[in-house]
Amino acid sequence: MRNLLGGVNNINMKVQRGPSSGFTPSKPALTAEELEKKSTAIIEEYLHINDLKEALQCVSELNCATLLSVLVRTGIESTLERSSIARQHMGLLLRQLVKVGTLSTPQFYKGLLEVLEVAEDMAIDIPHIWVYLAELITPMLHEGGIPMGPLFREMSKPLVPISKAGDLLAHILNLLSQEMSHKKVGVMWREAGLSWKDFLAEDEDLNKFVTEKEVEYTLGEECVKTSSSRKAVSPNELSKQLDQLLEDKADNERVSDWVEANLDEYQAASDTFVRALMTSICQAAIICENPYKVDSKEISQRAKLLQRYIKDEHKELQALYALQSLMVQMEQPPNLLRMFFDVLYDEDVIKEEGFYKWESSKDPAEQQGKGVALKSVTAFFTWLREAEDESDNS
């Protein structure tokens, strides 16, 4: 895999494993200071090479379940001033540690609260700390992590007295909405029995807060048409509406809200929709110069939207067919498909298996322009296989 975080690609910072033998003498328990050093080494290696499985194994081998709050605190503090991707990866590691049982919920709370208790002071040097903390915490709300109700109530304890609980929770909810939808996050909030009154100052205007923070979806069911009353949107109309939303610079949540309001579950999960969405986003990302170029920032901004609907290899294949068709319409501009492949891979929209499935596909209905398209991305597949071989040998 290409190193998404940049920088060092291969560093020897792995925590040394004990010798494998029939009998291993019991080792003295690590001190908090020793654990912090080992935690830092594990975290640095993980952030550089992004090997989640290896990181989980290394943490498990620390054998310090009652002190893992040190790792939580170290992981959060060490990524506050790094990239957004680094914080997302750190949040993923913490969630997986909870999911597999290595990290207990009380130890996660302890490490998190140690940071939150001083966050207001840290905000002097890190003005966007509440956004950064939200990026670290949001992954915990996905499957296998900690339920929203207990997590929000616990983490808010040091923040309610300083009137910061609402701000942080709003950031988390809006990030989560980018990965799910406003409707689903609103349901999670209400099913957890949460109320903004518990997180805001007594004299704060609740309605003003939810409007300014754009979290109205937490207040109750919106008037949404039922699936049975919706008419199927034609492919042409679907493409037209998506193109218009992107032209209007609608954010990802607004696009998803339009999908939920206008398409039933069947149509939103259809190949036709995935193709239309992929085509509209890729068209919007083309810089019309000579030669054509791809605006990688546009794809990056839409990556979460694409990931929401491109959920498996079949949908990845449909998305690549749509891109292939777009190249045919544009008469196969040189290097354009390769540029799209690079950024779609970098943003984790299409994974290796999806690219290989497209490469080997013999579907008769998808052969127009396939030969030319394959030749234009020969170097990409050569690089992909070499990178995979290097990863297997490391």
N, C-alpha and C positions, 0 to 999 in steps of 0.2 A: 504493500500500500504506500502511496505517496504520503510523505509527512505533511499533514494538514497544518501544523503549527509553525512550520519553517524551522530554521535554525539547525541544531545539531541533529544528525540522523542516527547516529549510533554511539552511545556512550556507555562506558562500563561502570554503571552505578548500581548494579544489582546487589541486593542484600545477600551476603554469602549464606548459602544453605549448609546445614550441618552435614557431616559425613554419614553416608548410608551404611549402617552396619547392623548386626544383630542386636547389639545393646548400645543405647545412647544414654550416657549419664545425664541426670536431670540438671538443666542449666539454671543458674540463679536468675530470679526474675529481673527484668530490665527496670532500670530507674526511669523516671519520667524524662530526664535529660537524654538518656541513651535512646529511649523510644522516639523522642523528637528527632534525633539525628537519623535514625533508621527510617522514620516516616518521611522525612525530607528526601532521603535518597530514593525511596520507592516512588514518591510523587513526582520527583524530577524526571526519573526514567520513564514513568508512565506518560507524562505530558510530552516528552520528546518522541517516543516511539509508538505511543498510543496502543499498547498491548494490554488490553483490559484483563485478559485471562492471566497473564503473568503477574500483573499488579495484585489481583485477587489472591493468587497463590502466595505471593510475598507477604501480604498483610496477614494471611492465615498463619503463616509460619512464624510470625512475631510471637504468637501464643500469649498475647497480653490483652485478653478480652476486657478486663476491668480497667484498662488504661487507654483504650482506643479513642477516648475523647481527645487525647493529645493529637492523634492523627487527623481527626476531624478539624480541630482548630488550626493545625498546621496547614492542612489542605486548603482551607478557606482563606487564611491569611496570605498564603503564598501565591494565590491566583487573583486576589482582588485587583491588582494593578497589571494583570496580563491581558491577553486577548479574550474576547467573548467566547471563542471556541474552547480556549483553555478552561474557562469557568464551566462551560457546559460539560466538558469531559470530566472535570473534577466532580461535578454534581452527579454524573452518571456513575462514577466509581463509588461514591458514597451510597447511592441507591442500591447498586449491585451488592455491596458489602452487607447492607441491611437485608436484602432479598435472600442471600445465601446463608444468613444467620451469623456471619462473622462479626458484624457490628450490631450491638443491641440498640434498641430505640433510646433507652436512657443515656447510653454513652454518646449517641449522636446528639441528643438534646444538650448534654453537658458541654460538648465541644462547640456547638453552635451558639449556645447562650453566652459562653465566654467571649465570643466575638461580638455578639449583639450588645452586650453590656457596655462595650467601649466604642461601639460604632459611631455614636454621635460625635465623640472626640476625633475619631479617625476621619470623619467627614470634612474636617478642616483641610486635610491634605488630599483627601479623595472625595471630591464634591459629588460624584455620581455613585457613591458607595451603596445606596439603596437599590439602584438598578443592578449593580454588580452582585449584590447579595441575592437578589431575586433570580439572577441567572444561575447561581450556585444551588439555590434551594428548589427551584421549579422541577428539576428532574425527579426529586423525591416523591412527587405527587403522581408519578406514573405507576403502572402495575408493578407490584412487588415492593413498593416503597412504604411510606407512612400515610395513612388516610388524612384527608384535608382537615377534618375537624380537630383531632388531637394535635396535629402539627401546628396549625395556626394558633390554637389556644396556648400551647406551650411556648412557642417562639415569641408570642406577643407580650409575655409577662414583663420583660424589662423595657418594652417599647411603649406600652400604653401610658405610663407615667410621663414620658417625654414627648407624647403626641406624635410618634413615628410609626406606630403599628399599622394604621390605615394606609400610609404611603407605601410601606413595604408589601403589604398584602395586595394592594392594587397593582403594583408592578408584577408580582407573581401571577396574579389572575390573568393579566393581559398577556404575559408571556405564554402562559398555559393555553390561552385562547388561540394563539398563533399556531399551536401544535394540535389543538383539537378544534373547538369552535366556541363562540360565545354561549350558544345554547347548552352544550355539554358541560361547560365550566359552571354555568349558572345552576344547572341541575346538581352538580357536585356540591356547590356551596349550600344550596337549600337542603339537600339530603343530609348534609353534615350538621344541620341545625344551627348554622352560623348567622349572626346578626351584626351589622355594622355598628350598632349601638355599643357592643361589647369592646370595640376596638378604637372608637373615636372619643374625643373629649366631650364632656356633657354639654358644653355650649356650642359644639360644632354642628353646623347645618348639614344633616345627613343627605338631603336631596342635592344640595349644592356640591357636596363632596363626590357623590357617585357620578354626577354629571361631569364635573371637572376631570375626574380620574377615568371617565368612560367605562364604568363598571355597572351600568344600569341593568345589565343582564343578570345581575345577582338578585334583583329585587322581586322578580316574579316571572311567570310565563308570559312571553310576548304573544301578541295576536298573530299567529302564523297559520297560513292555510293548511288544511289537512291534506295528506297525500292524495286521498281519493278525489278531492276537488280540483286538483291540478291537472292541467292538460300538458301532455308531453311537449317539450320545446323542440322544434325541428332542428336538425344539425346546422342549417344555415343561420337560423335565428340565434342558436347557442353561440356559434362563432362570432356573430355580429355583436352580441351582448358582452361577451368576454373581451373582444377587441376594444369595445367602447370603455369598459371598466379600466382596462390597462392604459388606454389613451388618456383617461381622466386621472391617472395616477392613484387609483383607489388602492388602499393598503390591503394586505392579505386578509385581514379580518372582514373587511367590507366585501371582498370577492366571495369569501366563504359564506357570509351572511346572505348574499344574493343567491348563491347555489342552494342553500337550505330553504330559502323562501320560494324559489321558483322551480326546483327540480325535486322529484320524489327520490326516495332512497335508491330505487332501482336505476333511475337515469343517472344519478350522481355517482354510482358505482360502475357505470357502463364504460366499455372501451371507447365508445363515441365521445363521451365527455372527456376522458383522459387525453384522447387525440386532439380534441378541440382546445383544451387548456394548454397542452404542450405547444401546439402550433401558435396560439396567440402569444404566449410568453416568449417563445423563441423569435417570432416576428418582431415583437417589441424590443428585443435585445440586439437586433441587427443595426449596425452603424452603416449607413448608406454612403460609404466612401468608395474610392477605387484604389485598391480592392476592398471588398466588403470585410468588415470586422465584427466581432462579437463584443457587446458591452457586458463584461463579466460581472460588473456591479449589479446590473439589472437581474441577471440570473441569480446572483447571490441573494438579492432582496426577495426573490420569489421562490427560493429553494424550499423553505418550509411549506409554502403553499403547494408546491409540486409533491413534496414528500407526503403531505396529508392524503393525497389521492392516488399517488403511485406507490402502492403498498406491498407489491410482490413482484416476482420476476415476470409474470404475465403482463402486468400493467407497465413494467419497465420496457418490455418488448413492444407494446402498443405505442408507448411514448416515442421510442426510437423509430418505429414505422412512420409515425407522424412527422418526425424530423426528416426522415429520408424523403417523404413525399414533398415536404417543403423545399428541399434541395432540388428536386425534380422541377417543381414550379419555377424555381429561380435559375434553372438551367445549369445546375451544379457549379456554383462559384468555387474557384480554387481555394483550398484550405479552410473554407468556412465550416464544413462538417467537422473537421479535426478540431477546430477551435471550440465548437459546441461540445464535442466529446470531452475535451480537457476540462472545461468548466463544470460540466454535469458530473464528471467523476470527482473533481475536487470538492464540490458542494454536496457530495454523497446523495445526489438525486438518483443516479444510476450506478449500480454496483457492478463489480467485475462480472458476476454471473449473468447479469442483464445484457452487458455488451457481448459476451460470448454467445449468448442465446441468439441475439440479433445476427451476429457474424455467421452462425451456422444454420440459420433459418432457411428452409427451402419452400416456404409457403408460396404457392403459385400466384396468389392474389397480391403478393408484396414484392414481386420481382422487378417492377418497373424502376429503373435507376439503381438497382441494387449493386450491379457489377461496378459501375462507376463510383458509387458511394464506397464500396469496399476498398477499391484501389486508393481512394483519397485518404483513407484512415489506416493504411497498412502500417505506417510508422507508429501509430497509436497502439495497435495491437502488439507490435513487436515490443514496445516499451512496457506494456501492461504485463506481458509474459515474463520479461526480464525482471521487472520489479517483483513479481510474484515469486520467481525463483530465488531472488536475493532474500526475500522475506522468509522463505522456507529454509534457507541455508543459514540464516542468522541465529 
